[in-house]
Amino acid sequence: MKIEVRLFASLRSYLPSGSDGAKLFLDMPDGSRVIDVCERLKIPPQLAQLVMVGGVHEPDRDRPLRDGDTLSIFPPVAGGLLTPDS
């Protein structure tokens, strides 16, 4: 099956060389799960903070993917509080 994978921010460094921008198309075996894609791209599990399949949040890393799915993976986001002096 073929899926589209989109990586954001610091996760782009896990894209194979020759990838187009922030996405790539992967051929994966039928029954592959979100975690299988992360393992194939060598993305540490703790860095796959927010995962979306077809634009919908997917907390289950064992969720099976289907042919044509778009998998978007975001790293942890750090931030701070704005104060009146900021």
Summary of the structure (lengths in Angstrom):
residues: 86
radius of gyration: 14.4
end to end distance: 49.1
largest distance: 54.1
contacts: 206
relative contact order: 0.29
helix: 19%
strand: 29%
